[in-house]
Amino acid sequence: MTTERDAGMQEITAKALQLSGLAEYQRGAIVSRTLIDKKIGTVTIFAFDEGQGLSEHTAPFDAFVEIVDGEAEITISGKPLTARAGEIVIMPAGEPHSLRAVKRFKMLLTMIRA
């Protein structure tokens, strides 16, 4: 039996796709789409409308962020930095961090749990 999640994976597996087209902007919202969800980690694309963000939190694993489009302010342990399309940020495990869309932006988030 094919689950909805399996069907979604089949839609994007073994194809050349434009990363920025896998999550669309929505006014006043954050949109996310999990591309890979395995026991050892996840890969998720996010689209943040301008002014949207994630409040400060921590994660038990390092997180790799690639900015695909736009501009984000990412604060790690109280230190803000600006990240733009084509740039990456590694958010270390256990460090408090938050994100805010300076301009609407898309990011690819990779979390490895092992």
Protein Blocks (a to p, Z undefined) as FASTA:
>chain_A
ZZfklmmmmmmgoiacdfklmpccdehiacdddfbdcfkbccddddddehiacdddddfb
dcddddfbhjddddeehiacdddehiacdddehiacddddfbacdddddddfZZ
